[in-house]
Amino acid sequence: MIGNDVIDLALAFENKNWKSERFRSKLFSETEKHLILQNKKPQFMVWLLWSMKEAAYKAHQRRFNLKRRYNPRDFKCFLEKTSSFEAIGSVRIGEAGYITQSFFDLKKIHSLASASNMLKPEFRLFEASSEIMKSGFLSHFSKTKNWTNPKLQLQKNTEGIPYLYAGSEALQVPFSFSHHGKFSGYAFAHQPNLKLS
Amino acid sequence: MNKEAILNKLKPIVAPYVQNKEAFEAYNMQTDFMNDLEINSANLVDIVLDVEDAFDIEIDNDSMERMLTVEAAVEIIQVKLRNKE
């Protein structure tokens, strides 16, 4: 299963609450708070960790078909390797674990989480609306799978999770959408032998 | 404080984070913060903090987990206010 999360940093940085201990304690563990406060760019670190948690949350929720919950503190972030444009890490929730990759620059962060390293995520980030991003996803997906017919369509279930339909059949494709401020992104798992469910 | 009063006091707290203004016009107990009002998940914690300040209560993690709808928020606030008395 797969998840992704986009952060528009200009929008995120408008929020000054991160400076309060109360805010940080609702979202982050002691270890994570330490990572934030020790970093030269603490505000950036808040949003990097947040996007890792969100990406993992989306993957986790879909993987186990869970009801929605707002429990960011239960998702524990671990950073393994960070550079000036990328961070590799993992997120643990209970017994489950997710591998994360985050790409960033001064304007945005795009984090991806996958349930196993066997899933190779395909992903794109757009400086555009969700609608443009979604049509980008449909054409990227079709191209990757050489898909022609039946026509692909997106529909949400009652939990607000989107599913991909070919005609009237739901495809078992792990994918995820995200939108924040000026940016939108998607990720999907590359499965070479996809069949109709 | 009854549910109606909490519902009304909560409305202006939520307002700054609402992205779907049309859905906000129909604000009621059944309103869902993310699915209806399109509030970003990163802003839910800001609402929780503002609720704590406005009602002078503390929202623990177990309660925060469930605060996805107006109804859940109102019920949590009501219980916390009662426990304070």
Chai-1 contact restraints between the chains, C-beta under 6 A:
chainA,res_idxA,chainB,res_idxB,connection_type,confidence,min_distance_angstrom,max_distance_angstrom,comment,restraint_id
A,N17,B,D46,contact,1.0,0.0,6.0,A-B,restraint_1
A,K26,B,V45,contact,1.0,0.0,6.0,A-B,restraint_2
A,L27,B,V45,contact,1.0,0.0,6.0,A-B,restraint_3
A,R68,B,L68,contact,1.0,0.0,6.0,A-B,restraint_4
A,R69,B,E65,contact,1.0,0.0,6.0,A-B,restraint_5
A,Y70,B,L44,contact,1.0,0.0,6.0,A-B,restraint_6
A,Y70,B,M64,contact,1.0,0.0,6.0,A-B,restraint_7
A,Y70,B,E65,contact,1.0,0.0,6.0,A-B,restraint_8
A,N71,B,E65,contact,1.0,0.0,6.0,A-B,restraint_9
A,R73,B,N61,contact,1.0,0.0,6.0,A-B,restraint_10
A,G160,B,N35,contact,1.0,0.0,6.0,A-B,restraint_11
